Amino acid sequence: MQLSTYKKESYFQLIIAVAFILLVWFIAQFVFTRIDLTADKRFTLSEHTKQELKSIDDIIYFRIYLDGEMPAGFKRLQHAMREILDEFRVYGKDNIQYEFIDPSENSDPKARNELFKYLYEKGLQPTNLQVKEKDGSNSQKIIFPGMLMSYQGKEVAVNVLKNYAGYSPEGNLNSSIQALEYELAYAMHKLTTESAPKVAFIDDYGMLSLTEVEDIGTTLSDFYEVYRMRINEYPYSLIDSLGNNNFKLIVIAKPQKAFSEKNKFLIDQFIMNGGSVLWLIDQVDVNTDSLAYTRSTLALNRELNLDDMLFTYGIRINYNLIQDLQCATIPVNTALAGQQPQFAPAPWVYYPLMNPVSAHPISKNLDVVKSEFANAIDTVGNDGNIKKEILLTSSKYSRQVSVPALIDLSMISERQDPDRFTSSFLPTGVLLEGTFQSVFANRVLPFDASVYGNKPITLSQATKMIVISDGDIIRNYSQRNGNKQEALPLGFDRFTRQTFANKEFILNCINYLCDLEGLMDARSKEYKLRMLDKLKITRERLFWQSINLLLPVLLIVLLGIAYNYYRKRKYAQGV
């Protein structure tokens, strides 16, 4: 009798459990939720990314060329890419499709090389790996840690592997995984956005030439409408006759001549009207041609007539030069007089390698940025309407040199005394956000006030600007290829063959100034790299192997004994 009652209770409990599961399933059809239990929220997408995914109205196809036999680190990167794409599918549904491809799987060398060439021309960067075969031998394998994304006939390449100088392989892989959401969201934004913001490079006053900003201009053209224009004191060059800004952002890259008051007024009113500016200013004039030929030159103040303007906005660029023990190298002829020239790299303290401040999405997780003859920046004023954040600084071992100053290449052979480099972390890049006072408030206007309807603006709309005290940060080198001059990638050092983070930094600055803060939020993620203690692994290897192998088996045996004991006692009492 008791056994029959027990069976009825068991059946009833089973029915209740099934009904509860069906109820949860039914509710889940109408209520969507996800819980990320990781400490660093690595499986939680930013709100901007979620909205972008939900708004997609056609298929975005991802072809990821990271498959086949690879070292464990790249397997981890592959797994992270699969996880984030699966997360994309949660919000983008069937509009997110992907496949993983091994570009080396084709046994035909000719077809394989053709695919390699195709991927390289598309913009994917190859990496050469050493792979251990099944027979124990080692072989070389070329992989392309990236993907091609296609949408409605458009295609974009995304390289996901970071290669920062000074980072360990684990650190580079961790940085790559951290940046996955941002890289994919940014590429997706480029593919799906129809109306692009307008960005103008100002071409007055000896700014950097078209060739010198070609690489960043070409990269920006994938997402922005990029213009090169002269202000020419024309009232409607930056603001149209209806009072609307012609551009979202203007870039002032290394001017070499003094600005006229009329052009300053036009830039000021562009800012007052809500426009953003990326200032890249050299306050000191250094003739590098003279330095190359005569091995010395005189550094002098460069008068640009911008000091009052920047001071009003909350910034002062000092008339000095930064020397830094953390610096780039330049080629120096080490051959004796009369012998064949022999060039060797030597550290040059006037080319500081700037540290991005990791607290802000613009500079977070970036490698060092190369600069040339940079100046120190001071923030001035106590205007509560303006928020100021430092984005770039020199290293701990830096100093300021007042100008005029003689710059001589002979100092390369001198030993630099670290005790002289006592000015740590000098600011060289600052972000300003808020409402700005016009530099022309309470001043005689250089234009007739009727140009702007008798009401020139004296207090800006909410806007932002970035001031960088070195114009060379945005300048790319070039090389001659036959009869053609070709631009090298921004940040690429011709002598060391190293690529610094100049390009990524400038792109992040422009994206932020063009109101892509939501997209930049994805850069704020930080995954903690939980490294194993290798020394402890070596010392306690046998102990932890025993724990991992024997403890699960022991637990199962103990649970089996306990369950069997429980059954015997239960049914013995019921008899």
C-alpha positions in Angstrom: 0.0 0.0 0.0 2.8 2.4 1.0 4.7 1.5 -2.2 1.6 2.3 -4.4 1.2 5.7 -2.6 4.9 6.4 -3.2 4.5 5.7 -7.0 1.5 8.1 -7.2 3.5 10.8 -5.4 6.5 10.2 -7.8 4.2 10.5 -10.9 2.6 13.6 -9.5 6.0 15.2 -8.9 7.1 14.3 -12.4 4.0 15.9 -13.9 4.6 19.1 -11.8 8.2 19.2 -13.0 7.3 18.8 -16.7 4.5 21.4 -16.4 6.9 23.8 -14.8 9.5 23.3 -17.6 6.8 23.8 -20.2 5.6 27.0 -18.5 9.2 28.4 -18.4 9.6 27.5 -22.1 6.3 29.2 -23.0 7.2 32.4 -21.0 10.7 32.4 -22.6 9.0 32.8 -26.0 7.9 36.3 -25.0 10.4 37.4 -22.4 14.1 37.6 -23.5 16.9 37.8 -21.0 20.5 36.8 -20.7 22.7 36.6 -17.6 26.5 37.1 -17.8 28.1 35.6 -14.7 31.7 36.4 -15.7 33.5 39.0 -13.5 34.6 41.1 -16.5 31.2 40.8 -18.4 33.0 39.4 -21.5 29.7 38.0 -22.9 27.8 41.2 -22.6 27.6 43.4 -25.7 27.4 47.2 -25.5 23.9 48.7 -26.0 25.1 50.4 -29.2 26.2 47.0 -30.6 22.9 45.5 -29.7 20.9 48.2 -31.4 23.1 48.0 -34.5 22.4 44.2 -34.7 18.7 44.6 -34.2 18.5 47.2 -36.9 20.1 45.0 -39.6 17.7 44.3 -42.4 19.8 41.9 -44.5 22.4 39.2 -44.1 25.9 40.1 -43.0 28.2 37.2 -43.9 31.4 36.6 -42.0 34.2 34.5 -43.6 36.7 33.9 -40.8 40.1 32.5 -42.1 41.1 31.0 -38.8 40.7 27.2 -38.8 42.7 24.0 -39.0 45.7 23.0 -36.9 46.9 26.0 -34.8 48.7 26.6 -31.5 46.6 26.8 -28.4 46.6 30.6 -28.3 45.1 30.9 -31.7 42.6 28.2 -30.8 41.5 30.5 -28.0 41.2 33.4 -30.3 39.1 31.3 -32.7 36.9 30.2 -29.8 36.4 33.8 -28.7 35.5 34.8 -32.3 32.9 32.0 -32.4 31.5 33.0 -29.1 31.0 36.7 -30.0 29.5 35.8 -33.4 27.0 33.5 -31.6 26.3 36.4 -29.3 25.7 38.6 -32.4 23.2 36.0 -33.7 21.2 36.4 -30.5 20.3 40.0 -31.4 20.8 39.9 -35.2 19.0 36.5 -35.6 19.5 34.9 -39.0 20.9 38.1 -40.5 24.2 37.1 -38.9 25.8 34.2 -40.8 29.4 32.9 -40.5 31.8 30.2 -41.5 35.3 29.3 -40.4 37.8 28.5 -43.3 41.3 27.0 -43.3 43.1 28.9 -46.1 45.8 26.2 -46.1 43.6 23.2 -46.5 43.8 23.1 -50.3 46.5 20.5 -51.3 47.1 22.3 -54.6 50.0 24.8 -54.0 49.0 27.0 -56.9 45.4 27.3 -55.7 46.5 27.8 -52.1 48.9 30.6 -53.1 46.2 32.3 -55.2 43.9 32.3 -52.2 46.8 33.8 -50.1 47.3 36.5 -52.7 43.6 37.2 -52.8 43.3 37.6 -49.0 46.4 39.8 -48.9 45.0 42.1 -51.6 41.7 42.3 -49.7 43.6 43.7 -46.7 44.1 40.6 -44.4 47.6 40.4 -42.9 49.2 37.0 -42.8 51.0 35.4 -39.8 53.6 32.7 -40.1 53.3 30.0 -37.5 55.3 27.0 -36.4 52.9 24.0 -36.2 53.8 20.6 -34.7 52.7 17.7 -36.9 51.3 14.4 -35.7 54.6 12.6 -36.4 56.4 15.1 -34.0 58.0 17.2 -36.7 57.6 21.0 -37.0 56.3 22.8 -40.1 55.6 26.4 -41.1 52.0 27.4 -41.7 50.6 30.7 -42.9 47.3 31.8 -41.3 45.2 35.0 -41.8 43.8 35.9 -38.4 41.0 37.9 -39.7 37.8 37.9 -41.7 36.0 39.3 -44.7 32.5 40.8 -44.0 30.1 41.2 -46.8 26.7 43.0 -46.9 24.6 44.0 -49.9 27.5 43.8 -52.3 29.9 45.6 -50.1 32.9 43.9 -48.4 35.4 44.9 -45.7 38.4 43.2 -44.2 38.9 43.0 -40.5 42.3 42.0 -39.0 41.7 40.8 -35.4 45.3 39.9 -34.3 47.1 42.8 -32.4 50.8 42.8 -32.4 52.0 45.4 -29.9 55.7 45.9 -29.3 56.8 44.9 -25.8 53.7 42.7 -25.2 54.0 39.0 -24.6 52.2 36.6 -27.0 49.6 36.0 -24.3 49.2 39.8 -23.9 48.7 40.4 -27.6 46.1 37.6 -27.8 44.3 39.0 -24.8 44.3 42.5 -26.4 43.0 40.9 -29.6 40.1 39.2 -27.8 39.3 42.4 -25.8 39.0 44.4 -29.1 36.8 41.8 -31.0 33.5 43.5 -30.3 34.8 46.9 -31.2 36.5 45.7 -34.4 33.4 43.8 -35.6 31.0 46.5 -34.6 33.0 49.2 -36.3 33.3 47.1 -39.5 29.5 46.4 -39.4 28.8 50.1 -38.9 30.9 50.9 -42.0 29.0 48.3 -44.0 25.5 49.3 -43.0 25.7 53.1 -42.7 24.3 55.0 -45.7 25.0 58.6 -44.9 28.5 59.2 -43.8 29.7 62.2 -41.6 31.7 64.8 -43.4 35.3 65.4 -42.3 37.5 68.2 -43.8 41.3 68.5 -43.7 42.1 72.2 -43.8 44.6 73.1 -46.5 45.7 76.6 -45.5 48.9 77.8 -43.8 51.3 75.1 -45.0 49.3 72.2 -43.5 50.5 68.6 -44.1 50.1 67.8 -47.8 47.7 65.3 -49.4 50.5 62.8 -49.7 51.5 63.2 -46.1 48.0 62.3 -44.8 47.1 59.9 -47.6 47.0 56.8 -45.5 44.7 58.1 -42.8 42.6 59.9 -45.5 42.1 56.6 -47.4 41.2 54.7 -44.3 38.7 57.4 -43.3 37.1 57.4 -46.7 35.7 53.9 -46.0 33.3 55.4 -43.5 33.4 59.2 -43.8 33.1 61.7 -46.6 36.6 63.2 -46.6 37.3 66.6 -48.0 40.4 68.8 -48.4 39.5 72.5 -48.5 40.8 76.0 -47.9 39.0 78.4 -45.7 40.3 81.4 -47.7 38.5 83.9 -45.4 35.3 82.9 -47.1 32.4 83.4 -44.7 30.5 80.3 -45.8 33.5 77.9 -46.1 32.6 76.1 -42.8 29.1 77.3 -42.1 26.5 77.6 -44.9 24.2 80.7 -45.4 21.5 79.0 -43.4 23.7 78.7 -40.3 24.4 75.0 -40.6 27.9 73.5 -40.3 29.2 72.1 -43.6 31.2 69.5 -41.8 31.0 67.4 -38.7 34.7 67.7 -38.0 37.7 69.7 -39.3 41.3 68.5 -39.0 44.1 71.1 -38.5 47.3 69.1 -39.2 50.6 70.9 -38.5 50.1 74.4 -39.8 53.4 76.3 -40.3 52.2 79.9 -40.9 50.2 82.4 -38.7 46.4 82.3 -39.0 44.6 85.4 -40.0 42.0 86.8 -37.6 39.3 86.3 -40.2 40.0 82.6 -40.5 40.3 82.2 -36.8 36.8 83.8 -36.5 35.4 81.3 -39.0 36.9 78.4 -37.1 35.7 79.8 -33.8 32.1 80.2 -35.1 32.2 76.6 -36.5 33.0 75.4 -33.0 30.3 77.7 -31.5 27.9 76.1 -33.9 28.6 72.6 -32.5 31.5 71.6 -34.8 34.4 69.5 -33.6 38.1 70.1 -34.3 41.2 67.8 -34.2 44.1 70.2 -33.5 47.6 68.8 -34.3 49.9 71.7 -33.6 53.7 72.1 -33.5 54.6 75.1 -31.5 58.3 74.8 -32.3 59.9 74.9 -35.7 62.7 72.3 -36.3 64.3 72.2 -39.7 64.8 68.5 -40.2 66.5 68.9 -43.6 69.1 71.1 -42.0 69.6 68.5 -39.3 70.1 65.8 -41.8 72.7 67.6 -43.9 74.6 69.7 -41.3 73.9 67.5 -38.2 72.6 70.4 -36.3 69.8 73.0 -36.4 68.2 75.7 -34.3 64.8 75.0 -32.8 62.7 78.3 -32.8 59.3 79.4 -31.7 56.6 79.0 -34.5 54.2 81.8 -34.4 50.8 80.5 -35.4 48.6 83.2 -33.8 46.5 80.5 -32.1 47.6 80.9 -28.5 44.7 83.2 -27.5 42.2 80.9 -29.2 43.4 77.7 -27.5 43.9 79.5 -24.2 40.2 80.6 -24.2 39.2 76.9 -24.9 41.3 75.8 -21.9 44.6 74.7 -23.4 48.2 76.1 -23.6 50.8 74.4 -25.8 54.2 75.3 -24.5 57.1 76.6 -26.5 59.4 73.8 -25.6 60.5 70.4 -26.8 60.2 67.1 -24.9 63.1 64.8 -24.5 62.3 61.2 -23.5 64.4 58.1 -22.7 61.4 56.1 -24.1 62.0 57.1 -27.7 62.1 55.9 -31.3 65.4 55.4 -33.2 66.9 57.2 -36.2 69.5 55.8 -38.6 73.0 57.2 -37.9 76.1 56.8 -40.1 78.7 54.9 -38.1 81.3 54.6 -40.8 84.6 56.5 -40.6 85.1 59.5 -42.8 85.9 58.5 -46.4 84.4 55.0 -46.0 81.2 53.5 -47.4 78.3 54.8 -45.2 77.0 52.3 -42.7 73.8 53.2 -40.9 72.8 51.8 -37.6 69.7 52.7 -35.5 70.3 54.9 -32.5 67.8 56.2 -29.9 66.8 59.8 -30.5 65.3 61.5 -27.4 63.5 64.1 -29.5 61.2 61.3 -30.9 59.3 60.4 -27.8 57.1 57.3 -27.8 53.9 58.6 -26.2 51.9 56.5 -23.7 48.1 56.4 -24.3 46.3 56.9 -21.1 44.1 53.8 -20.6 41.3 55.4 -18.7 39.5 56.6 -21.8 38.0 54.6 -24.7 40.0 56.6 -27.2 43.3 55.5 -25.9 42.4 52.3 -24.1 44.4 49.1 -25.0 46.7 51.0 -27.5 50.4 50.5 -28.1 52.7 53.5 -27.9 52.3 56.4 -30.3 55.4 57.7 -32.1 55.9 61.5 -32.1 58.6 63.9 -33.4 59.6 67.1 -31.6 56.5 67.2 -29.4 55.6 70.0 -27.0 54.2 69.8 -23.5 50.6 70.8 -22.9 49.1 72.6 -19.9 45.4 72.8 -19.1 44.3 76.3 -18.1 41.2 77.9 -16.6 38.6 76.6 -14.2 35.5 76.6 -16.5 33.2 74.0 -15.0 31.4 73.7 -18.3 34.5 72.1 -19.9 35.6 68.6 -19.1 39.3 67.9 -19.8 40.9 64.4 -20.1 44.5 63.6 -20.9 44.9 61.1 -23.7 48.6 61.0 -24.4 51.7 61.5 -22.2 55.4 61.2 -22.3 57.0 58.4 -20.2 58.2 58.6 -16.6 61.7 59.5 -17.8 61.3 62.8 -19.8 62.3 66.4 -19.6 61.4 69.8 -21.2 63.9 71.8 -23.2 63.2 75.5 -23.6 63.6 77.1 -27.0 65.5 78.6 -28.8 67.6 75.5 -28.5 70.5 74.0 -30.6 69.7 70.4 -31.7 72.8 68.5 -32.6 73.0 64.8 -33.7 76.3 64.5 -31.8 74.3 64.0 -28.6 73.3 60.5 -29.9 76.8 59.3 -29.0 76.6 60.8 -25.5 75.3 58.8 -22.6 72.0 60.2 -21.3 71.9 60.7 -17.6 68.5 59.4 -16.3 68.8 61.8 -13.3 68.2 64.7 -15.7 64.9 63.3 -17.0 62.8 64.2 -14.0 59.6 65.5 -15.7 57.3 62.5 -15.7 54.2 61.9 -17.9 54.0 65.3 -19.7 50.6 65.7 -21.4 50.8 65.8 -25.2 47.2 65.0 -26.1 44.1 66.4 -24.4 40.3 65.9 -25.0 38.0 68.9 -24.2 34.3 68.4 -24.0 31.5 70.9 -23.1 30.4 74.4 -24.0 33.2 76.8 -25.0 33.4 80.6 -24.8 34.1 82.4 -28.1 37.6 83.9 -28.3 35.9 86.8 -30.1 33.4 87.6 -27.3 33.6 91.3 -26.4 36.0 91.9 -29.2 35.9 93.8 -32.5 34.9 91.2 -35.1 37.1 90.8 -38.2 33.9 90.3 -40.3 30.8 92.4 -40.6 28.3 91.0 -38.1 25.7 90.7 -40.8 27.6 87.7 -42.1 25.9 85.6 -39.4 22.6 87.5 -39.1 24.0 90.2 -36.8 24.3 87.5 -34.1 27.7 85.8 -33.9 27.7 83.1 -31.3 29.6 83.7 -28.1 28.8 80.5 -26.2 29.0 77.2 -28.1 26.6 74.3 -28.3 27.8 71.1 -26.5 30.8 70.0 -28.6 34.3 68.6 -28.2 37.8 69.0 -29.5 41.2 67.2 -29.2 44.5 69.1 -29.0 47.7 67.2 -29.8 51.0 68.9 -29.5 52.7 67.2 -32.5 51.5 67.3 -36.1 53.7 64.4 -37.1 51.5 62.0 -35.3 49.1 62.0 -38.2 51.8 62.2 -40.9 52.7 59.1 -42.9 56.0 58.5 -44.7 56.1 57.6 -48.4 58.4 55.8 -50.7 59.0 55.9 -54.5 57.8 52.9 -56.4 59.0 53.4 -60.0 57.6 56.8 -61.1 55.0 56.8 -58.4 55.2 58.0 -54.8 53.4 55.6 -52.5 52.2 56.3 -49.0 53.4 54.0 -46.2 51.0 53.0 -43.4 50.6 55.6 -40.8 52.7 54.7 -37.8 55.1 52.6 -39.8 58.8 53.2 -39.1 60.8 52.8 -42.3 64.1 52.0 -40.4 63.0 49.6 -37.7 60.0 48.1 -39.8 57.9 48.5 -36.7 54.3 49.9 -36.7 53.3 52.1 -33.9 49.7 52.9 -32.8 49.4 56.3 -34.5 46.7 55.1 -37.0 44.5 53.5 -34.4 44.8 56.5 -32.1 43.9 59.0 -34.8 41.0 56.9 -35.9 39.7 56.6 -32.4 40.0 60.4 -32.0 38.0 61.0 -35.1 35.4 58.4 -34.3 34.9 59.9 -30.9 34.7 63.5 -32.1 32.1 62.4 -34.7 29.8 61.2 -31.9 30.4 57.5 -32.2 30.6 57.2 -28.4 28.3 54.2 -28.4 30.7 52.4 -30.7 33.6 53.5 -28.6 32.0 51.9 -25.5 33.0 48.6 -26.9 36.7 49.6 -26.4 36.1 50.1 -22.7 36.0 46.3 -22.0 38.9 44.8 -20.2 39.4 41.1 -19.9 41.7 40.1 -17.1 44.4 37.8 -18.3 44.5 35.1 -15.6 47.9 33.6 -16.2 49.1 30.4 -14.6 52.0 30.4 -12.3 54.6 28.5 -14.4 57.0 27.9 -11.5 54.2 26.5 -9.3 53.0 24.3 -12.2 56.5 22.8 -12.5 56.9 22.2 -8.7 53.4 20.8 -8.1 52.7 19.1 -11.4 52.2 15.6 -10.0 49.9 16.9 -7.1 47.5 18.7 -9.4 47.5 15.9 -12.0 46.5 13.5 -9.2 43.8 15.9 -8.0 42.3 16.3 -11.5 42.4 12.6 -12.3 41.5 10.9 -9.0 39.2 13.4 -7.3 36.3 13.2 -9.8 36.5 9.4 -9.7 36.6 9.4 -5.9 33.6 11.7 -5.7 31.5 9.5 -8.0 32.4 6.4 -5.9 31.4 8.2 -2.7 28.1 9.5 -4.2 27.3 6.0 -5.4 28.0 4.4 -1.9 25.9 7.2 -0.2 23.0 6.7 -2.7 23.1 2.9 -2.3 23.1 3.3 1.5 20.1 5.7 1.4 18.1 3.3 -0.8 18.7 0.4 1.5 17.6 2.3 4.6 14.6 3.7 2.9 13.2 0.5 1.5 14.2 -1.5 4.7 11.9 0.8 6.7 9.0 0.4 4.2 9.0 -3.4 4.4 
